[in-house]
């Protein structure tokens, strides 16, 4: 796995009902996203990459394309992708 779009994850969480849309609104503790892999980890075909948890009052998940959230690239050498490319002083 070579990348995760954090903003896309945040938008998905918002569609699930996480967080507040207005000050003082109630918080739902059921919905959320659990990322099962980290950037740089090897991913096998048909391996789950994330879990989507729904709120009790939301029976169907929002439509989402995993390709817009997680980037997977083939490294033919089998080398892990570095998490830190360079340090900036």
N, C-alpha and C positions, 0 to 999 in steps of 0.2 A: 504494500500500500504506500503510495507516494504522496498523498495529500488529503486533507480534510478541510472543507470550507466551513469555518466556524460560524459565519453569518448564516449560511444555509441551515446548519444545525439549530441555530437560535430561532430562525423563522419556522422551522418544523416544530420546535418546542412550543412556540407561540400558537401555532395552529392546533396543537394538541390541547392547549388550555393552560400551559405553564405561565407563571408570572402574572402580573397585573396589567390590565389595559387602561385602567383609570386609578388614580390614587384612592385608597380606601377599599377597593374591591377585594373580594375574598380570594384566598389562595387555595388552589387545588394541589393536593400532595400526591395524587395518583399518577398523573401523566408525566412523561419524560422520555429521554433517550439515553440508552447505555451503549457507549462505544465499546465493542468487544476486541478491537484491534487498534494498534497505534501506528502512526506513520513510521515506516521503515520495517515493519513486520511483514513476513511472508504470508500470503493469503492463498489458500487452496480453492479450487473450483467448488462452488456450492457451499462454501464455508460462511456461516453467518458473520456479518460485519457489525451489526447493531441490533439492539432490541428496542422496540417502540412500545411504550406503556401507555395505555389509554385511560382517560378518566372514566369513572363509573357512569357518568351521564353522556358519554360520547362513544356509542357502540361501533363506529366505523372510523378507521384511520383516514387522515387526509391523503389525497393523492400526492405522491412524492416520487421523484425519480432519484434513485440512489446514485446515478451517474453524475448528478449535479452536486452531490454532497461529498462523495469519496472518489478519489482518483487512484486508479490501479494501473501500474505500468509493468511490463515484463522486463526483468533484468536477466538476460540470457546467461550471465555469468553466475547467477545465484548469489550475488553480493547484496547485503542489506544496504538500503539507502541511508546515507548519514543524516542524523537529526540536526547536526550543527554544521553548516557549510563553512563559515568563517566567523571569527570574533572581530568586532569593531571596537576600537579604542576610543 
